[in-house]
Amino acid sequence: MFSKITIGKGQSKYDVIIGEGLCTKANFQKFVTKDQKILLLSDRNIPRKKIATIKKNLKSLGAKVYDYEIPPGEKSKSFNNFEKIHNFLSTNAFLRSDAILACGGGVVGDLAGFVASTYMRGINYIQIPTSLLAQVDSSVGGKTAINLKSGKNLVGAFYNPKGVLIDTEFLESLGAREFKSGLAEIIKHALIDNRNFAKYLLKYSKEILNRDSGHLNKIITRSIKIKAKIVTKDEKEQGIRAFLNFGHTVGHALEHYFGSKLMHGEAVAYGMAYEAKMSLEMLKLKKDDFQLIQELLEKFEFNKQLKVSFNELKPFIKIDKKNTSNLVNLVQLKAIGECKIVAIKNINSLKKFFN
Ligand code: GLY
């Protein structure tokens, strides 16, 4: 059993396939041709057995597979690796008709996608995201990037993959925190789009946390459908795609402040808690909806007291990518499923939400 969601418009349209055990010859057939060179980009945390299966199936289609492993972690999204991979591609005579296959979490996918967008002015790439966060968020929507010392994802491109295979078998070996970090982005998709989905997550939180495969498949598919709808309408974030950043202004600030102590999804979950409080006051978010958000975050155990003050977060809130000249642009909720961008002139007016 698998589901298929089509994303994008015109020539850059692609399919996301979701199911268990998708790294098969039949699924690769669509992307791979005989004698094509494929750079298989991954990191050492990806289960060896899965990598071996992928290689075997690609080779059985006549492809020439070149392995490239990067160290796990955000530091790998660097100019240095970007350049090294380009050199590797050119040394091995990769042509525009060849391709990159990214098998890993968000770091591997973002780096692979950005290299693909620039090598010979663009070659094909395919995503096999292995973390829950990459499966429901970063592999979908064509955002590719590397980091600068001054901030994450500051250099990148919108460049759609040729396809995304979401093989849920990868989730079995994820650590608990990493798994929950992905759930935070699923909660976010529910909050920006659909109250019934939010209620479903609340009702089945126990089964979801126990990684029940039926529920997991359902919520991953539902979550990607929400993101697909948004990024198809607004591929390059000129408008509604910004709604996907609910929880991210404060979330990114928390991530900057706590560094590796907080995972991206955890920071987003706490960011959503702060931004829901702001929505309650500034947009009169319905009380029932506010309560549902609080219950959800609590059920998924995003309810620790973080030791951080407004003044400590303020410099990072100021440099958020959504901001314009002197305005902090925050995504807020009028209701679950109804977002609005609120422009804040005086950043200090946010202080009370951090007490
Ligand atoms: N992660 C937000 C986006 O893809 O736009």
Boltz pocket constraint, residues with backbone or C-beta under 6 A from the ligand:
constraints:
  - pocket:
      binder: B
      contacts: [[A, 137], [A, 138], [A, 140], [A, 141], [A, 143], [A, 241], [A, 244], [A, 245]]
      max_distance: 6.0
